């Protein structure tokens, strides 16, 4: 009987130990319903850090064994037995015997359990403190994310507001463009009546049409007498942009070509008494016509300088933006801007780039033409027919790109 009781006690202790072991395995698994992965990892680390060790579980089992043993001790030590060595009935008062023998074990188990309880409470308090700090950090992180998101939204709204304001100013720049010039009233040629001069105004987008005509007249005249290359183009554009008088002042020795332009200007402004039609007045050489109604080669720096700077800043603010990082999103804005440019504006922008006045439009670090298609609608077949101009078009067409989708020029499709 005594053996059965002892065996049962041992099995009971084994079952308790097994249950503690299974519980320890269960609490090691992290909870899967926590949204933030970083918080999940940190909380799981804290759980492992503050989990009771196997030594603590062993002490709990030993304490449980002593406490449970104390309940069965009277039966174990008073049961009759054939062996005199295990017969405790003759040892005096059984209560004194049991009390003297078992009380230390009960006290020891109680002390162990109490100590473990204080230790577990201490670790639980410590873990709660660290979990509180962890949650505070998570709340701070989430708040910072919200602040960053709001700041980004505010910056995006500011960028959009700035972009559309620049778009409005661009349209106003076009509207305010005007050139005060002149034209001549024709009479009948058989009457041989001299041309009569009157004032004429060119304004709005028509200014770009006449400016393109004027620039191409200078280029064609130069190509008649010299080879049009990079340096020759820059000279012609400088005369067109700054004006013939300013160019002559800066380059007093360069008179061979400028004298040709002076003669053309005189013919355009002061037709001879034998000139009775505007076609004759504007025709300088075979195939070259000064088809514009203002003083030739007077310069356009006051108009184009401001226009190109403003347009460049509008494109750059979008293309180089750190707020808009997606290429397609940038192109959405730039297509809106490009839609405001007429074909003649894009051709003048192309000429401005060749002259190096607009070098920053397309170079080794910025690719506003090839990547962002700011002259995608360039009708290159309407440019002057010249090998140098064609080579510049082909340079842009064949330049390697990383972001652009589709052809360089619309008419190439």
Secondary structure by P-SEA (a helix, b strand, c coil): caaaaaaaaaaaaaaaaaaaaaaaaaacccccccccaaaaaaaaaaaaaacccaaaaaaaaaaaaaaaaaaaaaaaaccccccccccccccccaaaaaaaccaaaaaaaaaaaaaaaaaaaaaaaaaaaaaaaaaaaaaaaaaaaaaaaaaaaaaaaaaaaaaaaaaaaaaaaaaacccccbbbbbccccccccbbbbbbbbcccaaaaaaaaaaaaaaaaaaacccccaaaaaaaaaaaaccaaaaaaacccccaaaaaaaaaaaaacccccccccccccccccccccccccccccccccccaaaaaaaaaaaaaacccccccccaaaaaaaaaaaaaaccaaaaaaaaaaaaacccccccccccccccccccccccccccccccaaaaaaaaaaaaccccccccccccccc
